[in-house]
C-alpha cells in the first residue's frame, strides 16, 4: 500500500455560460486531475480547481506544486500515513486545493484497497444529500427562470443567490423576485463573496427582512475586522464564513472572534482529512455547517457528497452540489444524477470516480491531443 507515483494532469472544460459573482467570473473549468498510484496496482483519483481570485492558485501552480514539491516527498509512503503526508505537504505554505486533491485521492486508494466506500469509512451516516443550486448574477427574470427549471427538472428547492453588486438594490430585486415567483416552498440564502461593505450588507439584509432568508455568507471582507463583527452581531440569520475560513485555524479564529457563526466546508480546499477537523470543531462549538461548492465539476461534486453524506451535521442542510449542470461536459464515465432534489453518494469501493479515457484525452492540456 505504498505510493509509487502521483500525477497532476491539467484539463479545461468550458461552462455553458459564464458564472459571475462579486469576486470574479469563470468561463472555463481549468482544473487539475490528480492520480495517486499504489504498489498494489490501485489508482486513486480527485481533482483540484484553480481559483486564483480565492486561493491564489492557478492551474500551472497546482501542477508544479504536486509534481515538484509533493510527489517527491510522498512517493514511498504508505497510503495510511496521512498525518505524515500532511506534515510533509504543510512544509509548503498555501496551495490548499493541490494538497486537498492529493488527500482525497489517497482516501480513494484506501477505500479501493479495503473494498469499502470512502463515505462509509468517513462516517456512513446517509446515502446522499439534498441539493442546493447556486444562482449567479443575472437579471431577475433569468434567475427566476433558472430556479424554476432546477425545481421542475431536478426537484431542487434550495437556492444560494450570489449577491454583492452595487447598488445593492439589484440583488434585493432578484431575491424578491425569486420569493414572489417561487413562493414559500423554496429556501433562499445569499452569498456576497465580500462584495459589500458592512453597512451596505446590513442595509441589504434589512431590505430583505421579509424574504425569509436562512443564511448570509461572506457579505463583506473578513479584513473589515470591526465592521464584520458589528455586522454579524446584527445579522438576523447565521453568518457563514467561507473563503475567510480556509483551514481549521482560520475557522477557530473567525468563530471565536465573532466574525462568523456558521461555516462552509469545501472538500476542494480541506480534502477529507482536514474537512473532518473543521466539522468536528464546529460540532464541538455548536455551530452550523453547510457543504459548499467550488464551482466544481462532477469529480469535485462527488467528493463533496461523499464527505457530506457521511455525517449527521453535514446532512442537516442541502449541499451545494449542482453546479456541474452548468458545464458543457465532464470526465466521469458514469455521470451524476440529481433525482427528487437529492444526490447519492456512490456505494462502491473508494469514491466512485471512473474517468472516461476519451474525454480525458479530449480535454487534457499536457499532450498533443489537447484542443
N, C-alpha and C positions, 0 to 999 in steps of 0.2 A: 504493500500500500504506500510505496514511496513515489513522490512526484518525480517524473523523468523529463517533463517539458511543460512549458507554458507558452501558448501562442496568443498574440494580440492582432486581430485581423480587422482593419478599418473597412467600413462599408457605409453606403449612403443610399437612402430610400426617400423619395420626395413625399411630402404631405399632400393631401388632396387640395388643401387650402392653407394659406399662411395662418399660423396660430399666434395671435397678438395679445400682449399683456403689458403691464406697466414697466417691467424691467427689460423688455426686448420682444423679439418675434422670431419664430422659427419657420423656415420653409422646407428644410430637409432634415431627416433624422440621420445626422452624421455620427454614428455610434461605432463602438469597437466590440467585436465578438471575442470573447476570451475562452480559451480551451485549456484545461488542465488535464494532463495525461499521467496516469499512474503506471507502475511497472507491471501490474497485472492486467493491463490492456483496457482499463476503464477510462473514459473521457468525460469530464465534467464541463458544463457549458454555462456561461452567463454573458451579460453584456454591460458595457459602460457607456452612458450617454454623455457626450461632450456638451457642457453648459457653461461656456466662458463667462456669461453675464451673471452666473450664480456662484460657481465654484472656482472659476479661473482656469479650468481645464479645457484644452482643445483636443480634437481627435488625435492630432500629432503628438501632443504631450502625453496623452494616455498611453499610446503605443510605445513611446520612448520610455516612460516610467516602468511599464511592465517588462519590456524587452531588456532594457539596460540596467535597471535597478532591482526590480522584484524577482524576476525569474532567476538570475544568478544566485540570489540569496536563498530561494525556496526550493530549487531543484535538489533532490536528495533527502528532503524532509519527509516524514510520514504525514499523510493527509490528516491524521488525528492530532498532529501537533499544531493546532490552530493558534494557541496562545503564542507559541514561538514564532509562528508565521507573522502574526500581527506585531510582535515585538520587533521583528526584522523590518517589516514594511514601515513601521512607525518611526524608524530612524530617519526616514524621509518625510518631511512635513508636507501637509496638504495632500493633494491627489486622492480625494475621497472616493470618487467613482471608480478609479482604477483599482484601489485597494478592495473596494466592496465587490467588484466583479470577480476578482481572484477569490475572495472569501466564499462567495456563493457557488462558484464553480467547484471549489473544494468540497463544499457541502453536497453538491451534486454527485461527486465521486464517492463520497461516503455513503450516501443513500443507495447508489447503484451497487456498491460493493456489499452492503448489508442486505440488499434486496428489499429496502423499505422506502416509502415516500418520505421526502425531506419534511413535508408538512407534519407527518406523524412523529418524526424524530424531534421536531421542534416543540410539539405540544399536542397536536392532533385533536384540537377542540371541536372543529367543524369541518364539513366537506366543502365549504365555499363561503362567499361573502356577497352581501348586497352591493350593488354598483352605484357609484356616483359619477355623473358626467360633467366635465368641465366645459364651460361656455366662454369663449374668448371675445375680444372686443368686436362688436358689430352693431348695426342699427337694431333697435328693439324688435321690429317685426322679424328680422332674420334670426335673432336669438330665440324668439318665441317659436318660430317655425322649426328650428333645430331641436329645441327641447321637446316639442310635440312629436317630432319624428323619433326621438330617442324613447319617449314614453310609449308611443304606439307600436314601434317596431321591436323594441327590446325590453319593454316593461320597466324602464328606469324611471324612478320618481324622485330621485335626489339630484340636485344640481348645484355645482360650485360655479359661481359667477365671478369672472375676472373684473375687478374694478381698479380705480386709481387714476382715472383720467381727470383732466381739468377742462371746463368746470365739472365739479363732482356731480352736478345735476344730470350729466349724460348717463352716468351709471345708475343713479337713482331712478331715472326714467326706465332703464332696462329692467331693473329689479321689480319695479311697479308693474310693468307690462307683463312680466312673467307670472307674477302673483295674480293679476287680474285675469289673464287669459287661461292659465292652467289651474287656478283655484287653490283651495286649501289642501288638496290631496297630494301636493308635492312638498318636498323640503328644499329650502333655499339657504345657502350660506355664501359668504363673499371672501375674496382673496385680493388684496391690494398690491401685492408684490412691492411694497414700500413706496408706492406712488404718491401718497398724500402726506401732508404734514399732520401732526397730532390734532390740531384744531380743525383742519378740513375733515379729518376722519370722524371726529365727534359730530360735526355738523351733518355729515352724510348719514351717520348712524341715526341721528335724531330725525332726519328727513325720511328714514326708512323704518321708523319705530313701529309702524302699524303693519309691516310686511311679514312679521313672524320669522325673522332670520334666526338661524340656530348657531352659527359660528361666525367669527370675523378673524381673518388670517392676515398677518403682516401688513396692516393698513398703512403704517408709517415705518421708517427705518428704526432698527433697534439702537442705532447710534444716537438718535434723539433721546438720550437717556431719561431725563426728567420728563420730557413731553410724552414719551412712550409709557412710562409708569403712570402718569396722570391720565392718559387715555385708557389704559387697562383698568384703572380704578373706576372710571366712569362708563366702561363698556357694559351694556346690558346682557351680553352673551359671552361664552368662553372666548378668550382671545388666543389664537393659535400661533405659536412660534414655529416657523418652517425654516426658511433659509438663514434665520438668525440662530438656529439651534441645530448645527450640522454634526455634532458629536456629543457623547454623553456629558462632557464637561460644560459645553455650551448650554445644554438642556438644564443642567443644575443651576447655572448662573442666571439664565433667563427666568426660571421659575422662582428661585429664591429671592431675586431682586425685584420681583413684581412686574417684570416686563412681559410676562405671558402667564396664562393659567390653563393652557392646553398645548398639546404638542402634535405636530405632524411627523410621522415616521415614514421614511423613504428608504426602502432597501437599496435603491441605487446609490445612496451615499453612506449608508451604515451597514450594508450587507445583511447577513443573517445574525452574525455573532454580535456586532455592536448594536443592531436593532433590538436584540434581546435586552441588552443593558439599558438602552433608552426606555424600553417598555417597562422593565422591572422598576426603574426609578420612578416612572410615572405611576405605576400601580402602588408603590410604597407611599407616594405623596398624595394619592387620591386624585390624580389629575387625568382628565380625559385625553384620549388619543384618537387620531384619525390616520388611516393609511393613505399617504399621499402618492402623487404621480409625478414623474419627471418628464412628462410628455413621452412616456415610454411606448415602445413598440410591443409586440406580443411577447417577446422574450422577457422584457422587464416587467410587464404586467403579470406574467405567470409567476415570476419571482415574488412580486408583491402579494398576490393572493395566496401563494404557498406559505408565506410568513403570516399574513393577516388571518387566515383561516385557522391557524394553529393555536390561537389564544382567545380566551373569552373576552378580554377587554378590547381587543382589536376588531372583534366582530360586532361590537355594540353599534357602531356607526357604519354607514356604507363606505366602502373603499373606493378610491379614485382609480377605476380600473377599465375605463372605456376609451381612452384617447388613441388607442391603436386603431379605432374605427376611422380616424382622420388620416391614416397612412394609406398610400396608394398600393402598398404590397407589404410583405413581411417575409421572414426567413423560416418560420415554422412549417414543417411538413404537414402537421395537423393543426389547422387554425383554431383559435379560441372561439367560444360561442357564449354569448350572453343570452340567457333564457329566463324569462319572467323576472327580469331585473337582478339576476344573480349570475355570478361567475364561479365555476367549480375549480377547486384545486385538484390537480391530477393525482389519482391514487395508483401511481406506478412507481417503481424504484427511482429514486432521485427526484428531480424537479419535474421531469416530464418533457424536457426540451428535446425535440428531434428536428435537426436542421435539414432543410431541403437543399441538397448539394447544388442543384441547378440554379436556385435562387441566390445562393451564396456566391456562386461563380458569376452571376449576372451583376450583383451589386457591390462586390468587394472592390477595393480601390488599390490593392497592393500587387495585382497581377496584370498581365497584358489583356486579360478578359474584362477589365473594368470598362464601364461605359464612358 
